């Protein structure tokens, strides 16, 4: 039991103050959008956290996302709303898997 608690703590360290968001990611030009795995399929524009020593989005943009296949993404981020749009300020990626979806119709 102590091992599990320690593992959970270590997994959350890079994301202190953030939440875990899970969904599928799609590329729209130079922008990335996460469609959350919830009934409403909420959509969020992804942006890097300011001052992040290892920006996340350049790596995702260069990951070769295939628009014909879903790409599962789990990331640590903070929610923000700007100009009537929903954003996730990304601090770290936990998991990326091409060809996998978490949405029921897929």
C-alpha positions as CSV (number, residue, x, y, z in Angstrom):
1,X,0.0,0.0,0.0
2,X,2.9,2.4,0.8
3,X,4.4,1.7,-2.6
4,X,1.2,2.7,-4.4
5,X,0.9,5.9,-2.4
6,X,4.6,6.7,-3.1
7,X,4.1,6.0,-6.8
8,X,1.1,8.3,-7.0
9,X,3.0,11.0,-5.3
10,X,5.9,10.8,-7.6
11,X,3.7,10.8,-10.7
12,X,2.1,14.0,-9.5
13,X,5.3,15.9,-8.7
14,X,5.8,17.6,-12.1
15,X,2.2,18.7,-12.0
16,X,1.9,20.4,-8.6
17,X,-1.1,22.7,-8.7
18,X,-2.4,21.2,-11.9
19,X,-5.1,18.7,-12.8
20,X,-4.9,15.6,-15.0
21,X,-6.9,16.0,-18.3
22,X,-7.5,13.1,-20.6
23,X,-8.8,13.2,-24.1
24,X,-7.8,13.0,-27.7
25,X,-5.6,15.7,-29.3
26,X,-6.0,17.1,-32.8
27,X,-3.9,19.5,-34.7
28,X,-5.3,22.6,-36.4
29,X,-2.5,24.4,-38.2
30,X,0.0,25.3,-35.4
31,X,-2.6,24.9,-32.7
32,X,-3.5,21.8,-30.7
33,X,-7.0,21.0,-29.3
34,X,-7.8,18.5,-26.6
35,X,-11.3,17.0,-26.8
36,X,-11.8,15.7,-23.3
37,X,-13.1,12.3,-22.6
38,X,-16.4,13.3,-20.9
39,X,-20.0,13.2,-22.0
40,X,-19.9,16.8,-23.2
41,X,-16.6,16.3,-25.2
42,X,-15.4,19.7,-23.9
43,X,-12.7,21.2,-26.2
44,X,-9.6,23.1,-25.0
45,X,-6.9,25.0,-26.9
46,X,-3.6,23.9,-25.5
47,X,-0.9,26.4,-24.6
48,X,2.5,26.0,-22.8
49,X,2.9,27.2,-19.3
50,X,4.9,30.4,-19.1
51,X,8.4,29.8,-17.7
52,X,8.2,26.1,-18.3
53,X,11.9,25.0,-18.7
54,X,10.8,22.2,-21.0
55,X,8.0,23.5,-23.3
56,X,5.5,20.7,-24.1
57,X,3.8,21.9,-27.3
58,X,6.8,21.8,-29.7
59,X,7.2,18.1,-29.0
60,X,3.5,17.4,-29.5
61,X,3.5,19.4,-32.8
62,X,6.5,17.4,-34.0
63,X,5.0,14.0,-32.9
64,X,3.5,13.4,-36.3
65,X,-0.1,13.3,-35.3
66,X,-2.1,11.4,-37.9
67,X,-5.4,13.3,-38.6
68,X,-7.0,10.0,-39.7
69,X,-6.4,8.2,-36.4
70,X,-7.3,9.3,-32.9
71,X,-4.4,10.2,-30.6
72,X,-5.0,9.7,-26.8
73,X,-3.4,12.2,-24.5
74,X,-3.1,12.5,-20.8
75,X,-1.6,15.8,-19.5
76,X,-1.2,18.0,-16.5
77,X,-2.6,21.4,-16.9
78,X,-4.5,24.3,-15.5
79,X,-7.8,25.5,-16.9
80,X,-8.2,29.1,-18.1
81,X,-10.9,31.0,-20.0
82,X,-9.8,33.8,-22.3
83,X,-12.0,35.8,-24.7
84,X,-14.8,33.3,-24.5
85,X,-12.6,30.3,-25.2
86,X,-11.4,27.4,-23.0
87,X,-7.7,26.9,-22.6
88,X,-5.4,24.4,-20.9
89,X,-2.1,25.7,-19.8
90,X,0.1,22.6,-20.1
91,X,2.9,21.8,-17.7
92,X,3.6,18.2,-18.6
93,X,2.5,15.3,-20.8
94,X,1.8,12.0,-18.9
95,X,0.9,9.7,-21.8
96,X,0.5,10.0,-25.6
97,X,-0.7,7.0,-27.7
98,X,-1.6,7.2,-31.4
99,X,-4.4,5.0,-32.6
100,X,-6.2,5.0,-29.3
101,X,-9.4,6.8,-28.3
102,X,-11.3,7.2,-25.1
103,X,-14.6,8.3,-26.7
104,X,-17.4,5.7,-26.9
105,X,-18.4,6.2,-30.5
106,X,-14.8,5.6,-31.7
